[in-house]
Amino acid sequence: MAAPAKAVQALRKFSSCDIGDALVKLGLKHGGYLSGLSMYSPRRMSGPSKIFGPAYTVRMVPASDKTSPNPRTHFADAIPMNSVVFVSQPKGLISACWGGLMSTRAQKLGAAGVVIDGKFRDIEEHKALDIGLFARGISILGSNTFTRSSELNVPVEYVNHEIDEKVVINPGDYILGDCDGVVAIPPKKVEECLSLCQERYEVDEETRACLENGEEIGKTIRRLRK
């Protein structure tokens, strides 16, 4: 189910926190939050920079895996314009699966940003590119001899390790990342999510005005929030 373009565009202005809270209200367990990912570029977990777009997924496997499929083209050459590249790296590796040259190619193709469920390298190159990149961690080791791409634009599994929760990221799910973190939004939830985000934004702005006037937060929240 495709989300209306107007609703998608409007949702872009909200934060990961806004969207996560709205998705919890809509019954999505843990609000689509992808715990463990943080912003590395263009700045480290700070500033107004944001990535937002439909997921283009890349499933990687260990380089020793000779049975999994091989893509027809290099995964970085197949990135759709305005998409968020979402790379799923095999677990338990200390190597990176993404680097500066890949981000150079992604940016040239018009990617909205990059999310690595794993490690990347070349952090200064990414900052110089001014590209939005989120990852679990960083490594000095490249993917050579450690991993290879296998399947493109297929569902991939993300694990919130703290609660051992598996989240499926489907191609076309909307991914938003900002300095607070990363959230995945199913297309069918976009319109309802937008409505709740806008409603909560208006309430929060009224709450903020009350607090700036010296009102107590407890009474104010009980009065304004439903």
N, C-alpha and C positions, 0 to 999 in steps of 0.2 A: 504494500500500500504506500503510494507516494504521498509525501506531505505537500500541502499547498505552498508554492514558492513564496507567497507574501508572508505566511506564518513563519516559514523558515528564516526569512530575512529579519523579521521582527524579533525572533528568539535570540538572534546573534548578540543583541545588546546586553543580555543578562549574564550574570556571573555563573561560574560552576556551582557556587553555593546556592544561588537562587534556583537553579535548575534541579539540583539534587533534592532540595526540600520539596519542590513541586512534584517530582517523580515519586518521592516517598508517599505523598498524599494520594497519588494516583495508583498506589498499590505495587509499585516496582520496588522490590526488596533492595534496601540500601541505596535507593535512588539513582541507580546506574553509576554509582561512584566506583572509580578504578583506583583503589588504594595502592600506594606504593610508587605511583608515577609523580614526577615533579618536573617543573620547568628548569631547563638548563640554558636555553637560548631563546631569545636574544639576551636576556638577563637571567640571573639565577633567582627564581622565585620572587621576583619583584617587578614593578612597573605595570602599565596598562596593557601590554601586549597580550594578544589572545589568538588562538587558532580555532577555526570552526569550519566544518564541512562534512560531507558524507565519507564514510570510511572506505578506503581501498586497502584491502587486507593482503598481507604476505605471510604465508606460513613457511617457516624455515625448519629444517631438520638437520641432524648431525651430518657432517660431511661423509661419515662412514656409512650412512644409510644409502644403500644401493637399490632399494625396492620402491621407495616413494617416487611419485611422478617428478618429472623435470618440466619446468615451464618452457614454452616455445621461445620466449624472449627474456632478456634480463629484466628482472622485476622493476628496476628503476626506469626502464624505457617504456613501461606500460602504465605509468601513473596518469590518471585522468586529471584534467584541469579542475582546480578548486576542491580537490579531494584532500582528505587527511590520510596520509600513509600510515597504516597501522601494521607494524611488524611484530610477529609472534616468534620469539627466539626460543629454542629448546632450553629447558631449565637445567641448572647445575653447571653452567659454563662461566668461565671468567673472561672469555673473549667478547669483543664487540661484534655486532652484526650490521653496523651502519657507520658510515664515516662521512667526511667532508665532501668527497667527490660525489657521493650519492645525493647529498643535499644540494649540491650544485646542479645536478641533473633534475632533481625534483623541483627546484625553484624555477629552472628554465621551462619546465613543463606546466608551470602554474599551480603547483601543489599549495594547499592552504596551510600545511604544516606536517609535522612528523611525530608519531608516537611510537616508542620502542618498548615493547614488553620484554625487556632485557637490557643490554648494554650497548653503548655507542662510543665513538672516540672522535678526536679532532675538535675539541670544544671551541678553541679559538677560531677555527675556520667557520664554524656555525655562527658564532657571534659576528664575525666579519660579514657573513652573508645576510645577517639580520633575519634569520629564519626561525620560526617557532619550533622548538624541539623539546619533547618530553620523554623521559626514560626512567627506568628503575635505577640505573647506575651508569658508570663510565669505566672504560678499560683502555689499556694501551695496546691490546692485542687485536689485530684485524680478524676478519672472518675466515681468511684463507686457512685451510686444513681443519677448521673447526665446524663451520656450518655452511649450508647452501640453501638457496630458495627451492621450494617444492611446488606449492600451489598458490595461485593468485585469485583474489576475490572469492574466497570460500569462507565459511564461518570459522572463526578461531576462538579458542578458549582462553579467558583471562582469569587468574586466580587471585582473589583477595586473601592473602596468606594469613592475616590475623584471625580470620574467622573461617578459613578453609572453604570459602565460597567461590564457586565457579560461575563466571559470567560469560555468556556467549556474545561475541562481537560479530555481527553480520555485515556483509558488504552493504553499504548504503545507510547503516546506522549513523546518526549524526554524532560527531565527536567534538566536544568543546573543551578546550584547555586554557587555563589562565594561571596566574601566580598561586592560586589556592589549590589547584589540582585538575583532574580530568574526569569528565562524565560522558557516558554514552547514552544517547537518546534514541529509542526506537521511533521510526518515522510515524507510526500510528499514534504516538503519544504527543507529537509536536504541538498540535492545536490546543489540546487540553493543558499541556505544560505551559504554553505561552499565556493562556488565560490566567492560570494560577500565579505565574511569575509577575504578571502585570498587577494583579490584585494585591499580591504581597508587597510589591514595590511601593504601591500607593500607601498601604498601611504603614510600612516602615518609614516612609518619608514623613507621614503625619506623626508617628511615634518619635522620630528624631527631633522634630520641631518642638514637641512637648517636652522632651528631655532637655533641650537647649534652653527652654523657659523655666527649668528647675523642677519639673514635675517628677514624681517618683516612678521608677521604671516598672515596679510590680503592678501598681494601680493602672498605669498607662497601658501596659500590655493586656491586662485583663479586660480593659474597656475597649480596646481597638482590635485586638486579634480574636478571631472566631475559633 
